[in-house]
Amino acid sequence: MSATAADTLVGQEALTDVKSEQIRILFAAVPASLLSILLSSLVLCVVQWPVVDPATIIAWFCGTNLLSVARYLCYRQFRRIDRGRTVAGHWFRLAIVTSAASGLSWGIGGFLLFPEHSPVHQMFLAFVVAGICAGAITTLSAIVEASRAFVLFALLPVLVKINLLENEVTLAMTGLTFLFMIMILVSAQRLNQTIVESLEVRLARELAEQKVRYQAQFDALTDLPNRRLLLSTLRQEIAKAERHRRFGAVLFVDLDRFKAINDSLGHAVGDDLLVQVAARISARLREEDTVGRLGGDEFVVLLPEVGEDEDAAGAHALRIADDIRLRFKQPFEIHGHEIHLTISSGVALYPCGVSADDLLKYADVAMYEAKNAGRDAIRLFSRDMQEAVNQQRAIEKGLRDALAGDEFELYFQPQYDSWRRVIGAEALLRWNHPVHGVTTPGQFIEVAELTGLIVPIGEWVLRSACAHLERLRGTLRLSVNVSPRQFGDPDFVAEFERILADTGADPARLKFEITEGLAIANLEHTIETMQQLREIGVSFSVDDFGTGYSSLNYLHRLPVDELKIDQSFVRDISERAENAVIVDTIIVMAQQLKLAVVAEGIETEAELDYLRSRRCDRFQGYLFSHPLPFDRFIAET
């Protein structure tokens, strides 16, 4: 990960740990403490000068303040330690030792500068030592051992000196001094407890805030930057590239067929595989490069400064992308499984006059070109691809406007039985485009799927179909296509029930058409959802059967009622033997499973005759009718 990404983690004012902060608090008070010691010792020496031997006074004053100089040098050395680092244990011990030495120097002063025959000077000395001890509580209580050491070493020599006097007030002075020492030590303990609890609360809060910041910017599984941090870093790199007039590159990396691995071996294996993939990509990168995970099996690599001109930069980025691709030739060993995996990569260069979000889309488009080329490939984004992106964006905007402006409409294509009686219809979406006129889903449905607009569009289709169902005569049934993303929505069943309540539609006259890919993408979820819908009254048809997996393994488990033969097999069925074999097989298999069969895309009498001879149940196609607006459908059927 680049330094740019790493710098976003924790501010320089964050705590490292409570003990380190205790040491910092104590050392931070050293300058004020030393100034207080200098002034107090100077005043004490001046006052005691007439009643104590001057040589003793000078020796004590020099020794005390030389110790202060040593403490100041320790303080200066401590200040050089980085604020974000944990402070080593020897600083904790040094804080206690220097505090004890300072207390001892005042204890020695209390002993040596104590005049035996001047009560006034004795009182002044006791006042100064008591004041120094009280001050030490405020500056040293961050480390209770340091405050205890200072007080004990400062007061015990004074107690000894008082007891050596052997006069009528010795016992009272000893008791008061001892009582004062106890009070000071208790106060130090309480103050230390308050400081430590405050630091613990602050550290817990900062750790929680740090965790929130981390989770907002990093992927929980791989510890790589997520989309938010990637885009922030990419914006900075684009600005830097524009200033330095050098090209960078974005690699959009997608794992090929990862879903099949995840579904077959389980999510635990899939998660471990993603972690190893992240490590394998990172191993090829430079220190200044950044790799992140967008989600799922999508990774993005930021490559700053890959060339001074566009051609050289593109060639350099493609070499790096190919090096990463080749690293996946070695299989992954996960939970006893040997997993072979390939990747498809798209490369986009910057700066190119677009935002970071659009640059990611460019790389994404190039990646899909690599997948379309057969996977295990790399593609560099080109202007032709840009035109496709612009077209996609125009369609996306148009779809959003269509939803807001009620530009969608349902057409209905009748379905017939063997006697050419209308038994139902399939509801087909049309877009009444303000410029291009009536537009079929083939021109926009892929964009709807990619952008997630398929969910609100699918909801509109379902609601509109239910509203039209009440106007269908007799027992005609209506088939409605349901997209994989819409069907996979956890709220799909509840939303459908709300639509039924709003429209009053009879669910028994509805049939949901699902694709084979939808059925096995998450088989257990699909079965559970279908069972819930069947309890409501809905029946199911497998659409475009034969173009996907066509596996009995899932077909016998799904609560379906019907198979719908794709029109690509129906076309020219009487002339193309391979199509006839496939259709015959599907019909026989359906009959054995007691499923109805619908053939769509019938355009000739020859195709109809062949299907009727094979006892196909229902028929749909241009031979009978094109899809019609609802009013025409009602009038003609």
C-alpha positions in Angstrom: 0.0 0.0 0.0 1.3 3.5 -0.8 2.2 6.1 1.8 -0.7 8.2 0.7 -3.2 5.5 1.7 -1.3 4.6 4.9 -1.3 8.3 6.1 -5.1 8.3 6.3 -5.1 5.9 9.3 -4.4 7.6 12.6 -3.7 11.2 13.5 -0.4 12.1 15.3 -2.2 12.9 18.5 -3.6 9.5 19.1 -2.6 7.5 22.2 -0.3 4.5 21.7 -1.0 2.9 25.1 -1.8 4.1 28.7 1.6 3.4 30.2 3.4 5.4 27.4 1.0 8.3 28.0 1.7 8.2 31.7 5.4 8.6 31.0 4.7 11.4 28.6 2.6 13.3 31.1 5.3 13.0 33.7 8.1 14.2 31.4 6.0 17.0 30.1 5.9 18.5 33.6 9.7 18.3 34.0 10.5 21.9 32.8 7.9 23.5 35.2 9.1 21.2 38.0 12.7 22.1 37.5 12.0 25.8 37.5 10.0 25.4 40.7 13.0 23.5 42.3 15.5 26.2 41.2 13.4 29.0 42.7 12.5 27.1 45.9 16.1 26.0 46.5 17.4 29.5 45.9 14.9 31.0 48.3 15.6 28.3 50.9 19.4 28.8 50.7 19.0 32.6 51.1 16.7 32.3 54.1 18.8 29.5 55.8 22.1 31.2 55.1 22.4 33.0 58.6 21.7 29.8 60.6 23.3 27.0 58.5 27.0 26.5 57.5 27.4 28.3 54.1 29.5 25.5 52.7 26.7 23.0 53.4 24.2 25.3 51.8 26.3 25.7 48.7 27.1 22.0 48.4 23.4 21.1 48.7 22.3 23.8 46.2 24.8 22.7 43.6 24.0 19.0 44.0 20.2 19.6 43.8 20.4 21.7 40.7 23.0 19.5 39.0 20.5 16.8 39.4 17.9 19.1 37.8 20.3 19.6 34.9 20.6 15.8 34.5 16.8 15.5 34.6 16.5 18.3 31.9 18.9 16.4 29.6 16.8 13.3 30.0 13.7 15.4 29.2 15.3 16.7 26.0 16.3 13.2 24.9 12.7 12.0 25.6 11.3 14.8 23.5 13.0 13.3 20.4 10.9 10.2 20.6 8.2 10.1 17.9 4.8 11.0 19.4 3.1 7.9 17.8 5.6 5.4 19.1 5.2 3.2 22.2 7.6 4.4 24.9 10.1 1.7 26.0 10.0 0.4 29.6 13.4 1.9 30.6 11.8 5.4 30.4 9.3 4.3 33.0 12.1 3.1 35.2 14.1 6.2 34.6 11.1 8.4 35.5 10.9 6.7 38.9 14.7 6.8 39.5 15.0 10.5 38.7 11.9 11.3 40.8 13.3 9.3 43.7 16.7 11.1 43.3 15.1 14.5 43.3 13.0 13.6 46.4 16.2 12.4 48.1 18.0 15.7 47.3 15.2 17.5 49.2 15.3 14.9 52.0 19.0 15.6 52.3 18.3 19.3 52.3 15.7 18.9 55.0 18.3 17.0 57.1 21.4 19.2 56.5 19.6 22.6 56.4 17.6 22.0 59.5 18.7 24.6 62.2 18.6 23.1 65.7 18.2 26.4 67.6 15.9 28.5 65.3 12.2 27.5 65.4 11.4 30.1 62.8 13.8 28.7 60.3 12.7 25.2 61.1 9.2 26.1 60.3 10.3 27.8 57.0 12.2 24.7 56.0 9.3 22.4 56.9 7.0 24.7 54.8 9.3 24.6 51.8 9.7 20.8 51.9 6.0 20.3 52.4 5.3 22.6 49.4 7.7 20.8 47.2 6.1 17.5 48.2 2.6 18.9 47.4 3.8 20.2 44.1 5.4 16.8 43.3 2.0 15.2 43.7 0.6 17.3 40.8 3.6 16.7 38.5 4.5 13.1 39.3 1.1 11.4 40.0 0.8 10.2 36.4 3.2 7.5 37.7 2.2 6.7 41.3 5.6 4.9 42.0 7.4 8.2 41.1 5.3 10.3 43.4 5.6 7.8 46.2 9.4 7.7 45.8 9.7 11.5 45.8 7.6 11.9 48.9 9.2 9.1 50.9 12.7 10.2 50.1 11.9 13.8 50.8 10.1 13.4 54.1 11.8 10.4 55.8 15.2 12.2 56.4 13.2 15.1 57.9 11.5 12.7 60.3 14.9 11.3 61.3 16.2 14.8 61.9 13.2 15.8 64.0 13.6 12.7 66.2 17.3 13.5 66.7 16.3 16.8 68.4 14.7 15.1 71.4 12.8 18.1 72.7 9.3 18.6 74.0 7.6 18.9 70.6 9.5 16.1 68.8 6.7 13.6 69.2 4.1 16.0 68.0 6.2 17.1 65.0 6.9 13.5 64.1 3.2 12.6 64.2 2.2 15.6 62.1 4.9 15.0 59.6 3.9 11.3 59.3 0.2 12.3 59.0 1.1 14.8 56.3 3.1 12.1 54.4 0.1 9.6 54.6 -2.3 12.3 53.3 0.1 13.2 50.4 0.5 9.5 49.4 -3.3 8.9 49.5 -3.8 12.0 47.4 -1.2 10.8 44.9 -2.9 7.4 44.7 -6.3 9.0 44.0 -4.9 11.5 41.5 -3.1 8.7 39.7 -6.3 6.6 39.6 -8.1 9.5 38.0 -5.4 10.1 35.4 -5.2 6.4 34.5 -9.0 6.0 34.2 -9.1 9.2 32.0 -6.3 7.8 29.8 -8.1 4.4 29.5 -11.3 6.1 28.5 -9.5 8.2 26.0 -7.6 5.3 24.6 -10.7 3.2 24.3 -12.5 6.1 22.5 -9.6 6.6 20.1 -9.3 2.9 19.4 -13.0 2.8 18.6 -12.6 5.8 16.3 -9.6 4.3 14.7 -11.5 1.1 14.1 -14.4 3.0 12.5 -12.0 5.0 10.3 -10.2 1.8 9.3 -13.5 0.0 8.5 -14.6 3.0 6.5 -11.4 2.9 4.3 -10.2 -0.7 4.3 -11.6 -4.1 3.3 -12.3 -6.2 6.3 -11.2 -9.5 4.6 -8.0 -8.6 2.9 -7.0 -5.4 4.8 -6.6 -3.7 1.4 -7.9 -0.2 0.7 -11.6 -0.3 -0.2 -13.4 1.7 -3.0 -13.6 4.9 -0.9 -9.9 5.0 0.0 -9.0 3.9 -3.6 -10.9 6.7 -5.1 -9.4 9.2 -2.7 -5.9 8.0 -3.5 -6.6 7.9 -7.2 -7.8 11.5 -7.2 -4.5 12.6 -5.6 -2.5 10.5 -8.1 -4.4 12.1 -11.0 -3.7 15.6 -9.7 0.0 14.7 -9.2 0.3 13.2 -12.7 -1.2 16.4 -14.2 1.4 18.5 -12.3 4.4 16.3 -13.3 3.1 15.6 -16.8 3.6 11.9 -16.4 1.2 9.0 -17.0 -0.1 6.6 -14.4 -2.3 3.6 -14.9 -5.3 1.8 -13.3 -5.6 -1.9 -13.5 -9.1 -3.4 -12.9 -8.5 -7.1 -12.0 -11.4 -9.6 -11.9 -11.1 -13.3 -11.1 -12.4 -15.6 -13.8 -15.2 -18.0 -12.7 -14.7 -17.2 -9.0 -18.3 -17.7 -8.3 -18.2 -21.3 -9.3 -15.3 -21.9 -6.9 -17.2 -20.1 -4.1 -20.4 -22.0 -4.7 -18.7 -25.4 -5.0 -16.1 -25.2 -2.3 -17.8 -22.9 0.2 -17.4 -19.3 1.3 -14.6 -20.1 3.7 -12.4 -21.4 0.9 -13.5 -18.4 -1.3 -12.5 -16.0 1.4 -9.1 -17.6 2.0 -8.6 -17.6 -1.8 -9.3 -13.8 -1.9 -6.7 -13.2 0.8 -4.1 -15.2 -1.1 -5.0 -13.4 -4.3 -4.5 -10.0 -2.6 -1.0 -11.2 -1.4 -0.1 -12.5 -4.9 -1.0 -9.2 -6.6 0.8 -7.2 -3.9 4.0 -9.2 -4.3 4.5 -7.9 -7.8 4.0 -4.2 -7.0 6.4 -1.4 -6.2 6.3 0.4 -2.9 4.6 3.4 -4.4 1.8 1.3 -6.0 -1.5 0.6 -4.3 -3.8 -2.4 -4.6 -7.3 -2.4 -3.2 -10.4 -4.5 -3.3 -13.7 -3.0 -4.6 -15.7 -5.9 -3.4 -16.5 -9.5 -4.4 -13.7 -10.7 -6.6 -12.8 -7.3 -8.1 -9.4 -5.7 -7.3 -7.9 -2.4 -8.5 -4.2 -1.6 -8.8 -3.0 2.0 -9.0 0.4 2.4 -10.8 1.7 6.0 -10.5 4.3 7.3 -13.0 4.6 4.5 -15.6 5.8 6.7 -18.5 6.2 10.1 -19.9 4.3 9.5 -23.1 1.1 7.6 -23.7 2.5 4.7 -25.8 5.3 4.0 -23.4 3.1 4.3 -20.4 0.5 1.9 -21.9 3.3 -0.7 -22.8 4.7 -0.5 -19.3 1.3 -0.9 -17.6 0.5 -3.9 -19.8 3.8 -5.5 -18.9 3.0 -5.1 -15.2 -0.5 -6.4 -15.8 0.9 -9.4 -17.6 3.4 -10.1 -14.9 0.5 -10.2 -12.4 -1.5 -12.5 -14.7 1.4 -14.9 -15.1 1.7 -15.2 -11.3 -1.7 -16.9 -11.3 -0.3 -19.8 -13.4 0.7 -21.4 -10.1 -2.3 -23.0 -8.4 -3.5 -22.0 -4.9 -3.4 -24.5 -2.1 -6.4 -23.9 0.2 -7.9 -26.3 2.8 -6.5 -29.3 0.9 -7.8 -28.1 -2.4 -5.6 -27.3 -5.4 -7.3 -24.3 -7.1 -6.4 -23.2 -10.6 -7.4 -19.6 -11.2 -7.1 -17.1 -14.0 -7.7 -13.3 -14.1 -9.0 -10.8 -16.6 -7.6 -7.3 -16.4 -8.5 -3.9 -17.9 -5.9 -1.1 -18.1 -6.8 2.6 -18.2 -4.2 5.4 -18.3 -4.4 8.8 -16.6 -4.6 11.7 -16.7 -7.1 11.7 -19.5 -9.5 14.5 -18.6 -12.0 12.4 -16.6 -12.7 11.9 -12.9 -11.5 9.1 -10.8 -14.9 7.4 -10.9 -15.0 7.5 -14.7 -11.4 6.3 -14.9 -12.4 3.2 -12.9 -15.3 2.7 -15.3 -12.9 2.8 -18.2 -10.7 0.2 -16.7 -13.8 -1.9 -15.9 -15.0 -1.7 -19.5 -11.5 -2.8 -20.7 -11.7 -5.7 -18.2 -15.0 -6.8 -19.7 -13.4 -6.7 -23.1 -10.7 -9.1 -21.8 -13.4 -11.4 -20.5 -15.3 -11.3 -23.8 -12.0 -12.2 -25.5 -12.0 -15.6 -23.6 -10.8 -14.6 -20.2 -7.2 -14.9 -18.8 -6.5 -11.8 -20.9 -5.6 -8.1 -20.6 -7.0 -5.2 -22.6 -6.0 -1.5 -22.7 -8.9 1.0 -22.7 -9.3 2.7 -26.1 -11.4 5.5 -27.6 -13.7 2.9 -29.2 -14.4 1.6 -25.7 -15.0 5.1 -24.6 -17.7 5.5 -27.1 -19.3 2.3 -25.7 -19.1 3.9 -22.2 -20.7 7.1 -23.4 -23.5 5.1 -25.0 -23.9 3.1 -21.8 -24.1 6.3 -19.7 -26.7 7.8 -22.2 -28.8 4.6 -21.9 -28.5 4.7 -18.1 -29.7 8.3 -18.0 -32.5 7.5 -20.4 -33.6 4.6 -18.2 -33.7 6.8 -15.1 -35.7 9.4 -17.0 -38.0 6.6 -18.3 -38.7 5.4 -14.8 -39.5 9.0 -13.7 -41.5 9.8 -16.8 -43.5 6.7 -17.2 -42.1 5.8 -20.6 -42.2 2.0 -20.1 -45.1 -0.1 -21.5 -46.0 -3.8 -21.5 -46.6 -5.6 -24.7 -48.3 -9.0 -24.7 -47.5 -11.9 -26.9 -50.2 -14.6 -26.9 -49.5 -18.3 -26.1 -51.5 -21.0 -27.8 -52.3 -24.7 -27.3 -52.3 -27.4 -30.0 -55.7 -26.3 -31.3 -54.5 -22.7 -31.6 -56.6 -21.5 -28.7 -55.2 -18.6 -26.7 -54.3 -19.9 -23.2 -52.3 -17.0 -21.9 -49.6 -14.4 -22.8 -46.1 -13.4 -22.0 -45.7 -9.8 -20.8 -42.8 -8.1 -22.6 -41.2 -4.8 -21.7 -41.0 -2.0 -24.2 -39.5 1.5 -23.8 -41.3 4.3 -25.6 -38.1 6.3 -26.2 -38.7 10.0 -26.9 -36.2 9.9 -29.9 -36.0 6.2 -31.0 -39.6 5.2 -30.5 -40.6 1.8 -29.2 -37.4 0.0 -28.1 -37.0 -3.7 -27.2 -35.2 -4.9 -24.1 -32.3 -6.2 -26.1 -31.1 -2.6 -26.6 -31.1 -1.6 -22.9 -31.5 -4.6 -20.6 -27.8 -5.2 -20.2 -27.2 -1.6 -19.1 -30.1 -2.0 -16.7 -28.5 -5.2 -15.2 -25.0 -3.5 -14.9 -26.3 -0.4 -13.2 -28.8 -2.1 -10.9 -31.7 -0.3 -12.5 -33.2 -3.7 -13.4 -34.6 -3.9 -9.8 -36.9 -0.8 -10.0 -37.7 -1.6 -13.7 -38.5 -5.2 -12.7 -40.7 -4.0 -9.9 -42.5 -1.7 -12.4 -43.0 -4.7 -14.8 -44.4 -6.9 -12.0 -46.8 -4.2 -10.7 -48.0 -3.3 -14.3 -48.5 -7.0 -15.1 -50.6 -7.5 -12.0 -52.7 -4.4 -12.8 -53.3 -5.7 -16.4 -54.1 -9.2 -15.2 -57.5 -8.2 -13.9 -58.6 -7.1 -17.3 -57.6 -10.4 -19.0 -60.7 -12.5 -19.8 -61.6 -15.9 -18.4 -58.7 -17.9 -17.0 -55.9 -16.6 -19.2 -52.6 -16.7 -17.5 -49.8 -14.2 -17.7 -46.0 -15.0 -17.8 -43.6 -12.4 -16.4 -39.8 -12.5 -16.7 -38.0 -12.0 -13.4 -34.4 -10.8 -13.4 -31.7 -12.6 -11.3 -30.9 -9.5 -9.3 -34.6 -8.9 -8.6 -35.3 -12.5 -7.6 -32.2 -12.5 -5.4 -33.5 -9.5 -3.4 -34.3 -10.6 0.2 -37.4 -8.4 0.1 -38.7 -9.8 -3.2 -41.4 -11.9 -1.8 -42.6 -9.2 0.6 -42.6 -6.7 -2.2 -44.6 -9.0 -4.4 -47.2 -9.5 -1.7 -47.5 -5.7 -1.4 -48.1 -5.5 -5.2 -50.8 -8.2 -4.9 -52.5 -6.3 -2.1 -52.4 -3.1 -4.1 -53.7 -4.5 -7.4 -55.9 -7.3 -6.2 -54.4 -9.6 -8.8 -54.9 -13.4 -8.6 -51.4 -15.0 -8.1 -52.7 -18.3 -9.5 -52.9 -16.7 -12.9 -49.3 -15.6 -12.8 -46.3 -17.5 -14.0 -42.7 -16.3 -13.3 -40.1 -17.1 -15.9 -36.6 -17.5 -14.6 -33.4 -18.4 -16.3 -31.2 -21.4 -15.7 -28.4 -19.2 -14.6 -30.7 -17.6 -11.9 -31.8 -21.0 -10.8 -28.4 -22.4 -9.9 -26.6 -19.2 -9.0 -27.7 -19.7 -5.4 -29.7 -22.9 -5.6 -30.8 -23.2 -1.9 -32.0 -19.5 -1.9 -33.8 -20.0 -5.2 -35.6 -23.1 -4.0 -36.6 -21.4 -0.7 -37.9 -18.3 -2.6 -39.8 -20.4 -5.1 -41.5 -22.4 -2.4 -42.6 -19.2 -0.7 -44.0 -17.9 -3.9 -45.7 -21.2 -4.8 -47.5 -21.1 -1.4 -48.9 -17.7 -2.5 -50.1 -19.3 -5.8 -47.5 -18.5 -8.4 -46.2 -21.1 -10.9 -42.8 -21.2 -12.5 -41.3 -21.7 -16.0 -37.6 -22.1 -16.9 -37.0 -19.7 -19.7 -34.5 -20.2 -22.6 -34.1 -23.8 -21.5 -31.2 -25.6 -23.3 -28.9 -22.5 -23.6 -27.6 -22.8 -20.1 -26.7 -25.7 -17.8 -29.7 -28.0 -18.6 -28.8 -30.2 -15.7 -31.2 -32.7 -14.2 -29.3 -32.3 -10.9 -31.0 -28.9 -10.3 -34.1 -29.4 -12.4 -35.6 -32.2 -10.3 -35.1 -30.1 -7.2 -36.7 -26.9 -8.4 -40.5 -26.6 -8.0 -41.0 -25.6 -11.7 -44.1 -26.4 -13.8 -42.8 -25.7 -17.3 -39.8 -25.6 -19.6 -39.6 -23.0 -22.3 -37.5 -24.1 -25.3 -35.3 -21.3 -26.6 -36.2 -19.9 -30.0 -32.6 -20.6 -31.3 -33.5 -24.4 -31.3 -36.9 -23.9 -32.8 -35.7 -21.9 -35.8 -35.5 -24.2 -38.9 -36.1 -27.2 -36.7 -37.5 -29.2 -39.7 -34.3 -28.7 -41.6 -31.6 -28.7 -39.0 -31.1 -32.1 -37.5 -29.0 -30.9 -34.5 -31.8 -28.6 -33.4 -34.4 -31.4 -33.8 -32.3 -33.7 -31.6 -32.1 -31.0 -28.9 -35.8 -30.2 -29.0 -36.8 -33.9 -29.0 -34.6 -34.5 -25.9 -36.0 -31.5 -24.0 -39.6 -32.6 -24.7 -39.0 -36.2 -23.7 -37.2 -35.1 -20.6 -40.0 -32.7 -19.7 -42.7 -35.4 -20.2 -40.8 -37.8 -18.0 -40.6 -35.1 -15.3 -44.3 -34.3 -15.8 -43.5 -30.7 -16.9 -45.3 -28.7 -19.6 -43.3 -27.5 -22.6 -43.6 -24.2 -24.4 -41.8 -23.5 -27.7 -41.1 -19.8 -28.4 -40.0 -18.1 -31.6 -42.2 -20.2 -34.0 -42.3 -18.5 -37.4 -43.4 -21.1 -39.9 -46.1 -23.8 -40.2 -43.3 -26.4 -40.7 -41.9 -25.6 -37.3 -45.3 -25.7 -35.7 -46.1 -29.1 -37.4 -42.9 -30.6 -36.2 -43.4 -29.4 -32.6 -47.0 -30.6 -32.6 -45.9 -34.0 -33.8 -43.6 -34.2 -30.8 -46.5 -33.4 -28.5 -45.2 -30.0 -27.4 -47.9 -28.4 -25.2 -47.8 -24.7 -25.9 -46.7 -22.4 -28.7 -45.6 -18.8 -29.0 -44.1 -16.8 -31.9 -44.6 -14.5 -34.9 -46.5 -17.2 -36.8 -49.4 -16.5 -34.4 -48.9 -12.9 -33.3 -46.3 -10.3 -32.7 -46.2 -8.7 -29.2 -49.1 -6.3 -28.9 -50.1 -3.3 -26.8 -52.6 -4.4 -24.2 -55.7 -2.9 -25.9 -54.8 -4.6 -29.2 -54.1 -7.8 -27.4 -57.5 -7.7 -25.8 -59.2 -6.8 -29.1 -57.5 -9.5 -31.1 -57.7 -12.4 -28.6 
